[in-house]
């Protein structure tokens, strides 16, 4: 039996968290052109409207997810990522559940943008109750993007 998975708020200044966020950005760059990449870089995680959660097992950072508050009663899910070697174990689902639990009572809706080349992510979000919608905020219509939201 493996070590317990923990999910907690962390800052992006730790080397392993920076590496995890870097892996997320690299993965996005392998799938999409620059104009279709919308992940958070580690510096963005220091902004007061952004909160980052990191999933760890035996102290090893395996996945992350962040949210960004918007001034309209919504939050945006950002930088959901699980290392390839840790996928298929429900870590992403647990991170998403932790984010939703933290946001309940603070916002009325959680929105996100993901890409069409990430069917596992789209499936996770749909199974968690997210529904497709058009672009929001500063996003523009992009044939490589899928926009979703879920009332909280």
Secondary structure, DSSP 8 states (H G I E B T S, - for coil): ----EEEEEE-TTSHHHHHHHHHHHHHHHHHS-GGG-----GGGGGSTTEEEEEEEETTEEEEEEEEEE-TTSEEEEEEEEE-GGGTTSSHHHHHHHHHHHHHBTTBSEEEEEEETT-HHHHHHHHHTT-EEE---TT----TTEEEEEEE-
